[in-house]
Amino acid sequence: MSNVSRGLGATLAVGATNIGTILKITTPSMKRDSIDVTVLSTASGFKQFIAGLADGGEFAVEGFFDTADAGQTALYAKFTSSAVDTYTITFPTLVGASWSASCFISTLDLGTDVDTTKAIGFKMTLKITGVPVLGITAVAGLSALTFTGASGSLSPSFNNSVYAYYWTFITTTSITCTPTGAAQQYTMYIDGVSQGIVNCGSVSGAIPFAATGSHKIDLIVSEASLSPLVYTIICVRTA
C-alpha cells in the first residue's frame, strides 16, 4: 500500500488553470448500458446480455466561493457558453495519477450557504463527454516547440522538462506555434480559452496580435492512458 494517500494536495484544473479553494472532488462513476438478448430458446433460465454504450459519468466538485480565483471566475462564462473544456484532477504526488476528460458544466451553484455560520461555498457538476483518461504515467512531453513571428526569441531555449517560456517578437499581427511530440495531441488555450485539440506536429491556428501586448498560451499535451503535461508560454509583441 505504498501509494495509498489521503486527498490533501489534489488539484482540479480547467485547461491549464487550477480552480482554487476546493474542499471535495468526486471522481467519475462510469457505467455501461446492458442490452437484453434473451431469446425463447435460452435453456439456462437466466437472462443473457451484451454490453451496450458506456457513459463516462460526472465529476462533482465543492469548495469555498472565491471571486479572486481565476479558475472559479471563469466557470460562469463556461457554463453560459456551453463550453467543452479539458478538466484534469491531479492526485497527490504519492499517488502519481490523474483523471482527465472533456467536460461541460451541467450544474453550477456560485455562492451557496450564505449565512453567519460558515464560509460561502460553490458547487458544480462536470458532465464527461467521450472517454475519461486515467493516467498513471505522464506523457513523454514535447520534443520541440517553435513559433512564427518577426525577430522572434524563445527564452529559455526549449527543453523537454522545462514547462514555462517567453516568446518575444516584433511587428507581426499574428503568430502560430508548432509543438512536436510523437503520438501525442495538444490542446491550445489562449488566455484561458480553448482552441481545440490538434495532433502534435501540426501548426496551431493564428494567435492574433493587433498591437503590442501579450497573450498567455497554455499547451496541454496528452496521450491515451497517460497523464497530461502543461507547457505555458507568455507571448509578447514588443513593437
KEVEX-206930 format. One record per residue (C-alpha): chain; residue in one letter; x, y, z. Coordinates in nm, 2 decimals. Each point is the difference from the previous one (the first is absolute). Layout:
// residues N
<rec><c>A</c><r>a</r><u>X</u><v>Y</v><w>Z</w></rec>
...
***
This chain:
// residues 239
<rec><c>A</c><r>m</r><u>0.00</u><v>0.00</v><w>0.00</w></rec>
<rec><c>A</c><r>s</r><u>0.30</u><v>0.23</v><w>-0.06</w></rec>
<rec><c>A</c><r>n</r><u>-0.20</u><v>0.23</v><w>-0.24</w></rec>
<rec><c>A</c><r>v</r><u>-0.31</u><v>0.04</v><w>0.23</w></rec>
<rec><c>A</c><r>s</r><u>-0.06</u><v>0.36</v><w>0.10</w></rec>
<rec><c>A</c><r>r</r><u>-0.26</u><v>0.24</v><w>0.13</w></rec>
<rec><c>A</c><r>g</r><u>-0.14</u><v>0.27</v><w>-0.23</w></rec>
<rec><c>A</c><r>l</r><u>0.21</u><v>0.29</v><w>0.13</w></rec>
<rec><c>A</c><r>g</r><u>0.19</u><v>0.16</v><w>-0.28</w></rec>
<rec><c>A</c><r>a</r><u>-0.24</u><v>-0.11</v><w>-0.29</w></rec>
<rec><c>A</c><r>t</r><u>-0.08</u><v>0.26</v><w>-0.25</w></rec>
<rec><c>A</c><r>l</r><u>-0.27</u><v>0.07</v><w>-0.27</w></rec>
<rec><c>A</c><r>a</r><u>0.09</u><v>0.20</v><w>-0.31</w></rec>
<rec><c>A</c><r>v</r><u>-0.21</u><v>0.12</v><w>-0.29</w></rec>
<rec><c>A</c><r>g</r><u>0.24</u><v>0.01</v><w>-0.29</w></rec>
<rec><c>A</c><r>a</r><u>0.32</u><v>0.11</v><w>0.16</w></rec>
<rec><c>A</c><r>t</r><u>-0.16</u><v>0.22</v><w>0.27</w></rec>
<rec><c>A</c><r>n</r><u>-0.04</u><v>-0.15</v><w>0.35</w></rec>
<rec><c>A</c><r>i</r><u>-0.34</u><v>0.05</v><w>0.17</w></rec>
<rec><c>A</c><r>g</r><u>0.08</u><v>0.11</v><w>0.36</w></rec>
<rec><c>A</c><r>t</r><u>-0.14</u><v>-0.05</v><w>0.35</w></rec>
<rec><c>A</c><r>i</r><u>-0.15</u><v>-0.34</v><w>-0.08</w></rec>
<rec><c>A</c><r>l</r><u>-0.12</u><v>-0.22</v><w>0.29</w></rec>
<rec><c>A</c><r>k</r><u>-0.12</u><v>-0.31</v><w>-0.17</w></rec>
<rec><c>A</c><r>i</r><u>0.02</u><v>-0.17</v><w>-0.35</w></rec>
<rec><c>A</c><r>t</r><u>-0.20</u><v>-0.31</v><w>-0.08</w></rec>
<rec><c>A</c><r>t</r><u>0.16</u><v>-0.19</v><w>-0.29</w></rec>
<rec><c>A</c><r>p</r><u>-0.21</u><v>-0.14</v><w>-0.28</w></rec>
<rec><c>A</c><r>s</r><u>-0.22</u><v>-0.30</v><w>0.06</w></rec>
<rec><c>A</c><r>m</r><u>0.00</u><v>-0.16</v><w>-0.34</w></rec>
<rec><c>A</c><r>k</r><u>-0.27</u><v>-0.23</v><w>-0.12</w></rec>
<rec><c>A</c><r>r</r><u>-0.10</u><v>-0.21</v><w>-0.30</w></rec>
<rec><c>A</c><r>d</r><u>-0.34</u><v>-0.08</v><w>-0.14</w></rec>
<rec><c>A</c><r>s</r><u>-0.10</u><v>-0.36</v><w>-0.03</w></rec>
<rec><c>A</c><r>i</r><u>-0.20</u><v>-0.14</v><w>-0.29</w></rec>
<rec><c>A</c><r>d</r><u>-0.24</u><v>-0.29</v><w>0.06</w></rec>
<rec><c>A</c><r>v</r><u>0.06</u><v>-0.27</v><w>-0.26</w></rec>
<rec><c>A</c><r>t</r><u>-0.20</u><v>-0.27</v><w>0.17</w></rec>
<rec><c>A</c><r>v</r><u>-0.19</u><v>-0.22</v><w>-0.25</w></rec>
<rec><c>A</c><r>l</r><u>-0.28</u><v>-0.26</v><w>0.04</w></rec>
<rec><c>A</c><r>s</r><u>0.25</u><v>-0.28</v><w>-0.05</w></rec>
<rec><c>A</c><r>t</r><u>0.23</u><v>0.11</v><w>0.29</w></rec>
<rec><c>A</c><r>a</r><u>0.04</u><v>-0.32</v><w>0.19</w></rec>
<rec><c>A</c><r>s</r><u>0.16</u><v>0.12</v><w>0.32</w></rec>
<rec><c>A</c><r>g</r><u>-0.30</u><v>0.18</v><w>0.14</w></rec>
<rec><c>A</c><r>f</r><u>0.22</u><v>0.31</v><w>0.04</w></rec>
<rec><c>A</c><r>k</r><u>-0.02</u><v>0.32</v><w>-0.20</w></rec>
<rec><c>A</c><r>q</r><u>0.29</u><v>0.07</v><w>-0.24</w></rec>
<rec><c>A</c><r>f</r><u>0.15</u><v>0.34</v><w>-0.08</w></rec>
<rec><c>A</c><r>i</r><u>0.26</u><v>0.16</v><w>-0.21</w></rec>
<rec><c>A</c><r>a</r><u>0.19</u><v>0.32</v><w>0.08</w></rec>
<rec><c>A</c><r>g</r><u>-0.15</u><v>0.33</v><w>-0.12</w></rec>
<rec><c>A</c><r>l</r><u>0.14</u><v>0.35</v><w>-0.02</w></rec>
<rec><c>A</c><r>a</r><u>0.20</u><v>0.14</v><w>0.29</w></rec>
<rec><c>A</c><r>d</r><u>-0.05</u><v>0.32</v><w>0.19</w></rec>
<rec><c>A</c><r>g</r><u>0.30</u><v>0.18</v><w>0.14</w></rec>
<rec><c>A</c><r>g</r><u>-0.20</u><v>0.14</v><w>0.29</w></rec>
<rec><c>A</c><r>e</r><u>0.05</u><v>0.33</v><w>0.18</w></rec>
<rec><c>A</c><r>f</r><u>0.24</u><v>0.18</v><w>0.23</w></rec>
<rec><c>A</c><r>a</r><u>-0.16</u><v>0.17</v><w>0.30</w></rec>
<rec><c>A</c><r>v</r><u>0.19</u><v>0.29</v><w>0.16</w></rec>
<rec><c>A</c><r>e</r><u>-0.05</u><v>0.20</v><w>0.32</w></rec>
<rec><c>A</c><r>g</r><u>0.20</u><v>0.29</v><w>0.14</w></rec>
<rec><c>A</c><r>f</r><u>0.01</u><v>0.35</v><w>0.14</w></rec>
<rec><c>A</c><r>f</r><u>-0.12</u><v>0.28</v><w>-0.23</w></rec>
<rec><c>A</c><r>d</r><u>0.30</u><v>0.22</v><w>-0.08</w></rec>
<rec><c>A</c><r>t</r><u>-0.05</u><v>0.28</v><w>-0.25</w></rec>
<rec><c>A</c><r>a</r><u>0.38</u><v>0.07</v><w>0.00</w></rec>
<rec><c>A</c><r>d</r><u>0.06</u><v>-0.35</v><w>-0.14</w></rec>
<rec><c>A</c><r>a</r><u>0.05</u><v>0.00</v><w>-0.38</w></rec>
<rec><c>A</c><r>g</r><u>-0.12</u><v>-0.36</v><w>-0.03</w></rec>
<rec><c>A</c><r>q</r><u>-0.33</u><v>0.07</v><w>0.17</w></rec>
<rec><c>A</c><r>t</r><u>-0.07</u><v>0.33</v><w>-0.17</w></rec>
<rec><c>A</c><r>a</r><u>0.02</u><v>-0.18</v><w>-0.34</w></rec>
<rec><c>A</c><r>l</r><u>-0.27</u><v>-0.25</v><w>0.09</w></rec>
<rec><c>A</c><r>y</r><u>-0.30</u><v>0.22</v><w>-0.05</w></rec>
<rec><c>A</c><r>a</r><u>0.10</u><v>0.09</v><w>-0.36</w></rec>
<rec><c>A</c><r>k</r><u>0.08</u><v>-0.36</v><w>-0.08</w></rec>
<rec><c>A</c><r>f</r><u>-0.35</u><v>-0.10</v><w>0.13</w></rec>
<rec><c>A</c><r>t</r><u>-0.19</u><v>0.26</v><w>-0.19</w></rec>
<rec><c>A</c><r>s</r><u>0.19</u><v>-0.07</v><w>-0.32</w></rec>
<rec><c>A</c><r>s</r><u>-0.04</u><v>-0.38</v><w>0.03</w></rec>
<rec><c>A</c><r>a</r><u>0.38</u><v>-0.03</v><w>-0.04</w></rec>
<rec><c>A</c><r>v</r><u>0.16</u><v>-0.34</v><w>-0.02</w></rec>
<rec><c>A</c><r>d</r><u>0.35</u><v>0.01</v><w>0.16</w></rec>
<rec><c>A</c><r>t</r><u>0.26</u><v>-0.24</v><w>0.13</w></rec>
<rec><c>A</c><r>y</r><u>-0.03</u><v>-0.04</v><w>0.38</w></rec>
<rec><c>A</c><r>t</r><u>0.28</u><v>-0.18</v><w>0.19</w></rec>
<rec><c>A</c><r>i</r><u>0.01</u><v>-0.14</v><w>0.35</w></rec>
<rec><c>A</c><r>t</r><u>0.35</u><v>-0.05</v><w>0.12</w></rec>
<rec><c>A</c><r>f</r><u>0.03</u><v>-0.22</v><w>0.30</w></rec>
<rec><c>A</c><r>p</r><u>0.26</u><v>0.06</v><w>0.28</w></rec>
<rec><c>A</c><r>t</r><u>0.36</u><v>-0.07</v><w>-0.11</w></rec>
<rec><c>A</c><r>l</r><u>0.02</u><v>-0.33</v><w>0.20</w></rec>
<rec><c>A</c><r>v</r><u>-0.29</u><v>-0.14</v><w>-0.21</w></rec>
<rec><c>A</c><r>g</r><u>0.16</u><v>0.11</v><w>-0.33</w></rec>
<rec><c>A</c><r>a</r><u>-0.32</u><v>0.00</v><w>-0.21</w></rec>
<rec><c>A</c><r>s</r><u>-0.26</u><v>0.22</v><w>-0.16</w></rec>
<rec><c>A</c><r>w</r><u>-0.34</u><v>0.00</v><w>-0.16</w></rec>
<rec><c>A</c><r>s</r><u>-0.04</u><v>0.21</v><w>-0.31</w></rec>
<rec><c>A</c><r>a</r><u>-0.32</u><v>0.04</v><w>-0.21</w></rec>
<rec><c>A</c><r>s</r><u>-0.18</u><v>0.23</v><w>-0.24</w></rec>
<rec><c>A</c><r>c</r><u>-0.29</u><v>0.14</v><w>0.20</w></rec>
<rec><c>A</c><r>f</r><u>-0.27</u><v>0.27</v><w>0.00</w></rec>
<rec><c>A</c><r>i</r><u>-0.15</u><v>0.15</v><w>0.32</w></rec>
<rec><c>A</c><r>s</r><u>-0.34</u><v>-0.16</v><w>0.05</w></rec>
<rec><c>A</c><r>t</r><u>-0.08</u><v>0.17</v><w>0.34</w></rec>
<rec><c>A</c><r>l</r><u>0.16</u><v>0.31</v><w>0.15</w></rec>
<rec><c>A</c><r>d</r><u>-0.08</u><v>0.16</v><w>0.34</w></rec>
<rec><c>A</c><r>l</r><u>0.22</u><v>0.30</v><w>0.08</w></rec>
<rec><c>A</c><r>g</r><u>-0.06</u><v>0.14</v><w>0.35</w></rec>
<rec><c>A</c><r>t</r><u>-0.16</u><v>-0.28</v><w>0.20</w></rec>
<rec><c>A</c><r>d</r><u>-0.08</u><v>0.00</v><w>0.37</w></rec>
<rec><c>A</c><r>v</r><u>-0.02</u><v>0.37</v><w>0.05</w></rec>
<rec><c>A</c><r>d</r><u>-0.04</u><v>0.03</v><w>0.38</w></rec>
<rec><c>A</c><r>t</r><u>0.20</u><v>0.09</v><w>0.31</w></rec>
<rec><c>A</c><r>t</r><u>0.12</u><v>-0.34</v><w>0.10</w></rec>
<rec><c>A</c><r>k</r><u>0.22</u><v>-0.11</v><w>-0.29</w></rec>
<rec><c>A</c><r>a</r><u>0.21</u><v>0.13</v><w>-0.29</w></rec>
<rec><c>A</c><r>i</r><u>-0.19</u><v>0.06</v><w>-0.33</w></rec>
<rec><c>A</c><r>g</r><u>0.04</u><v>-0.30</v><w>-0.23</w></rec>
<rec><c>A</c><r>f</r><u>-0.03</u><v>-0.10</v><w>-0.36</w></rec>
<rec><c>A</c><r>k</r><u>-0.10</u><v>-0.33</v><w>-0.17</w></rec>
<rec><c>A</c><r>m</r><u>0.01</u><v>-0.13</v><w>-0.35</w></rec>
<rec><c>A</c><r>t</r><u>-0.05</u><v>-0.32</v><w>-0.20</w></rec>
<rec><c>A</c><r>l</r><u>0.21</u><v>-0.08</v><w>-0.31</w></rec>
<rec><c>A</c><r>k</r><u>-0.15</u><v>-0.23</v><w>-0.25</w></rec>
<rec><c>A</c><r>i</r><u>0.25</u><v>-0.21</v><w>-0.19</w></rec>
<rec><c>A</c><r>t</r><u>-0.03</u><v>-0.02</v><w>-0.38</w></rec>
<rec><c>A</c><r>g</r><u>0.20</u><v>-0.28</v><w>-0.16</w></rec>
<rec><c>A</c><r>v</r><u>0.26</u><v>-0.22</v><w>0.18</w></rec>
<rec><c>A</c><r>p</r><u>0.15</u><v>0.11</v><w>0.33</w></rec>
<rec><c>A</c><r>v</r><u>0.37</u><v>-0.07</v><w>0.03</w></rec>
<rec><c>A</c><r>l</r><u>0.16</u><v>-0.15</v><w>0.32</w></rec>
<rec><c>A</c><r>g</r><u>0.36</u><v>0.09</v><w>-0.03</w></rec>
<rec><c>A</c><r>i</r><u>0.26</u><v>-0.19</v><w>0.21</w></rec>
<rec><c>A</c><r>t</r><u>0.31</u><v>0.11</v><w>-0.19</w></rec>
<rec><c>A</c><r>a</r><u>0.06</u><v>0.34</v><w>-0.15</w></rec>
<rec><c>A</c><r>v</r><u>0.02</u><v>0.05</v><w>-0.37</w></rec>
<rec><c>A</c><r>a</r><u>0.36</u><v>0.03</v><w>-0.14</w></rec>
<rec><c>A</c><r>g</r><u>-0.06</u><v>0.36</v><w>-0.08</w></rec>
<rec><c>A</c><r>l</r><u>0.11</u><v>0.22</v><w>-0.29</w></rec>
<rec><c>A</c><r>s</r><u>0.32</u><v>-0.05</v><w>-0.20</w></rec>
<rec><c>A</c><r>a</r><u>-0.01</u><v>0.34</v><w>-0.16</w></rec>
<rec><c>A</c><r>l</r><u>-0.20</u><v>0.33</v><w>0.02</w></rec>
<rec><c>A</c><r>t</r><u>0.02</u><v>0.27</v><w>-0.26</w></rec>
<rec><c>A</c><r>f</r><u>-0.18</u><v>0.33</v><w>-0.07</w></rec>
<rec><c>A</c><r>t</r><u>-0.03</u><v>0.23</v><w>-0.29</w></rec>
<rec><c>A</c><r>g</r><u>0.04</u><v>0.38</v><w>0.03</w></rec>
<rec><c>A</c><r>a</r><u>0.25</u><v>0.26</v><w>-0.12</w></rec>
<rec><c>A</c><r>s</r><u>0.33</u><v>0.00</v><w>0.20</w></rec>
<rec><c>A</c><r>g</r><u>-0.15</u><v>-0.26</v><w>0.24</w></rec>
<rec><c>A</c><r>s</r><u>0.19</u><v>-0.13</v><w>0.30</w></rec>
<rec><c>A</c><r>l</r><u>-0.09</u><v>-0.29</v><w>0.24</w></rec>
<rec><c>A</c><r>s</r><u>0.13</u><v>0.03</v><w>0.35</w></rec>
<rec><c>A</c><r>p</r><u>0.13</u><v>-0.22</v><w>0.15</w></rec>
<rec><c>A</c><r>s</r><u>0.10</u><v>-0.23</v><w>-0.29</w></rec>
<rec><c>A</c><r>f</r><u>-0.24</u><v>-0.29</v><w>-0.04</w></rec>
<rec><c>A</c><r>n</r><u>0.05</u><v>-0.30</v><w>0.23</w></rec>
<rec><c>A</c><r>n</r><u>-0.24</u><v>-0.29</v><w>0.04</w></rec>
<rec><c>A</c><r>s</r><u>-0.01</u><v>0.03</v><w>0.38</w></rec>
<rec><c>A</c><r>v</r><u>-0.04</u><v>0.38</v><w>0.01</w></rec>
<rec><c>A</c><r>y</r><u>-0.36</u><v>0.11</v><w>0.00</w></rec>
<rec><c>A</c><r>a</r><u>0.00</u><v>0.38</v><w>0.00</w></rec>
<rec><c>A</c><r>y</r><u>0.13</u><v>0.23</v><w>-0.27</w></rec>
<rec><c>A</c><r>y</r><u>-0.01</u><v>0.35</v><w>-0.15</w></rec>
<rec><c>A</c><r>w</r><u>-0.03</u><v>0.06</v><w>-0.38</w></rec>
<rec><c>A</c><r>t</r><u>0.07</u><v>0.36</v><w>-0.10</w></rec>
<rec><c>A</c><r>f</r><u>-0.03</u><v>0.14</v><w>-0.36</w></rec>
<rec><c>A</c><r>i</r><u>-0.07</u><v>0.32</v><w>-0.19</w></rec>
<rec><c>A</c><r>t</r><u>-0.24</u><v>0.15</v><w>-0.26</w></rec>
<rec><c>A</c><r>t</r><u>-0.19</u><v>-0.33</v><w>-0.09</w></rec>
<rec><c>A</c><r>t</r><u>-0.38</u><v>0.03</v><w>0.04</w></rec>
<rec><c>A</c><r>s</r><u>-0.04</u><v>-0.37</v><w>0.07</w></rec>
<rec><c>A</c><r>i</r><u>0.22</u><v>-0.30</v><w>0.08</w></rec>
<rec><c>A</c><r>t</r><u>-0.03</u><v>-0.38</v><w>0.01</w></rec>
<rec><c>A</c><r>c</r><u>0.17</u><v>-0.27</v><w>0.20</w></rec>
<rec><c>A</c><r>t</r><u>0.10</u><v>-0.36</v><w>-0.09</w></rec>
<rec><c>A</c><r>p</r><u>0.04</u><v>-0.24</v><w>0.30</w></rec>
<rec><c>A</c><r>t</r><u>0.17</u><v>-0.32</v><w>-0.11</w></rec>
<rec><c>A</c><r>g</r><u>-0.03</u><v>-0.34</v><w>0.19</w></rec>
<rec><c>A</c><r>a</r><u>-0.04</u><v>-0.36</v><w>-0.11</w></rec>
<rec><c>A</c><r>a</r><u>-0.36</u><v>-0.14</v><w>0.01</w></rec>
<rec><c>A</c><r>q</r><u>-0.12</u><v>0.29</v><w>0.21</w></rec>
<rec><c>A</c><r>q</r><u>-0.27</u><v>0.27</v><w>-0.03</w></rec>
<rec><c>A</c><r>y</r><u>-0.02</u><v>0.35</v><w>0.14</w></rec>
<rec><c>A</c><r>t</r><u>-0.28</u><v>0.23</v><w>0.10</w></rec>
<rec><c>A</c><r>m</r><u>0.09</u><v>0.36</v><w>-0.03</w></rec>
<rec><c>A</c><r>y</r><u>-0.15</u><v>0.27</v><w>0.23</w></rec>
<rec><c>A</c><r>i</r><u>0.04</u><v>0.37</v><w>-0.08</w></rec>
<rec><c>A</c><r>d</r><u>-0.06</u><v>0.20</v><w>0.32</w></rec>
<rec><c>A</c><r>g</r><u>-0.20</u><v>-0.29</v><w>0.14</w></rec>
<rec><c>A</c><r>v</r><u>-0.22</u><v>-0.07</v><w>-0.30</w></rec>
<rec><c>A</c><r>s</r><u>0.03</u><v>-0.34</v><w>-0.17</w></rec>
<rec><c>A</c><r>q</r><u>0.09</u><v>0.00</v><w>-0.37</w></rec>
<rec><c>A</c><r>g</r><u>-0.07</u><v>-0.37</v><w>-0.04</w></rec>
<rec><c>A</c><r>i</r><u>0.21</u><v>-0.32</v><w>-0.02</w></rec>
<rec><c>A</c><r>v</r><u>0.27</u><v>-0.04</v><w>-0.27</w></rec>
<rec><c>A</c><r>n</r><u>0.26</u><v>-0.28</v><w>-0.07</w></rec>
<rec><c>A</c><r>c</r><u>0.35</u><v>0.09</v><w>0.11</w></rec>
<rec><c>A</c><r>g</r><u>0.21</u><v>0.10</v><w>-0.30</w></rec>
<rec><c>A</c><r>s</r><u>-0.29</u><v>0.20</v><w>-0.15</w></rec>
<rec><c>A</c><r>v</r><u>0.01</u><v>0.38</v><w>-0.02</w></rec>
<rec><c>A</c><r>s</r><u>-0.24</u><v>0.18</v><w>0.24</w></rec>
<rec><c>A</c><r>g</r><u>-0.27</u><v>0.25</v><w>-0.10</w></rec>
<rec><c>A</c><r>a</r><u>0.10</u><v>0.36</v><w>-0.02</w></rec>
<rec><c>A</c><r>i</r><u>0.06</u><v>0.18</v><w>0.33</w></rec>
<rec><c>A</c><r>p</r><u>-0.10</u><v>0.37</v><w>-0.07</w></rec>
<rec><c>A</c><r>f</r><u>0.21</u><v>0.30</v><w>0.10</w></rec>
<rec><c>A</c><r>a</r><u>-0.16</u><v>0.32</v><w>-0.14</w></rec>
<rec><c>A</c><r>a</r><u>0.24</u><v>0.21</v><w>0.20</w></rec>
<rec><c>A</c><r>t</r><u>0.28</u><v>-0.04</v><w>0.26</w></rec>
<rec><c>A</c><r>g</r><u>-0.10</u><v>-0.20</v><w>0.30</w></rec>
<rec><c>A</c><r>s</r><u>0.00</u><v>-0.36</v><w>0.13</w></rec>
<rec><c>A</c><r>h</r><u>-0.20</u><v>-0.32</v><w>0.00</w></rec>
<rec><c>A</c><r>k</r><u>0.03</u><v>-0.30</v><w>0.23</w></rec>
<rec><c>A</c><r>i</r><u>0.02</u><v>-0.32</v><w>-0.19</w></rec>
<rec><c>A</c><r>d</r><u>-0.05</u><v>-0.34</v><w>0.17</w></rec>
<rec><c>A</c><r>l</r><u>0.07</u><v>-0.32</v><w>-0.18</w></rec>
<rec><c>A</c><r>i</r><u>-0.15</u><v>-0.31</v><w>0.16</w></rec>
<rec><c>A</c><r>v</r><u>0.19</u><v>-0.29</v><w>-0.15</w></rec>
<rec><c>A</c><r>s</r><u>-0.19</u><v>-0.33</v><w>0.03</w></rec>
<rec><c>A</c><r>e</r><u>0.01</u><v>-0.36</v><w>-0.11</w></rec>
<rec><c>A</c><r>a</r><u>-0.24</u><v>-0.29</v><w>0.06</w></rec>
<rec><c>A</c><r>s</r><u>0.03</u><v>-0.16</v><w>0.35</w></rec>
<rec><c>A</c><r>l</r><u>0.27</u><v>0.25</v><w>0.11</w></rec>
<rec><c>A</c><r>s</r><u>-0.01</u><v>0.30</v><w>0.23</w></rec>
<rec><c>A</c><r>p</r><u>0.02</u><v>0.33</v><w>-0.20</w></rec>
<rec><c>A</c><r>l</r><u>0.28</u><v>0.26</v><w>0.03</w></rec>
<rec><c>A</c><r>v</r><u>-0.05</u><v>0.38</v><w>-0.03</w></rec>
<rec><c>A</c><r>y</r><u>0.24</u><v>0.24</v><w>-0.17</w></rec>
<rec><c>A</c><r>t</r><u>-0.07</u><v>0.37</v><w>0.05</w></rec>
<rec><c>A</c><r>i</r><u>0.14</u><v>0.27</v><w>-0.23</w></rec>
<rec><c>A</c><r>i</r><u>-0.05</u><v>0.37</v><w>0.05</w></rec>
<rec><c>A</c><r>c</r><u>0.01</u><v>0.15</v><w>-0.35</w></rec>
<rec><c>A</c><r>v</r><u>0.09</u><v>0.37</v><w>-0.01</w></rec>
<rec><c>A</c><r>r</r><u>0.00</u><v>0.23</v><w>-0.30</w></rec>
<rec><c>A</c><r>t</r><u>0.24</u><v>0.28</v><w>0.08</w></rec>
<rec><c>A</c><r>a</r><u>-0.03</u><v>0.23</v><w>-0.30</w></rec>
***
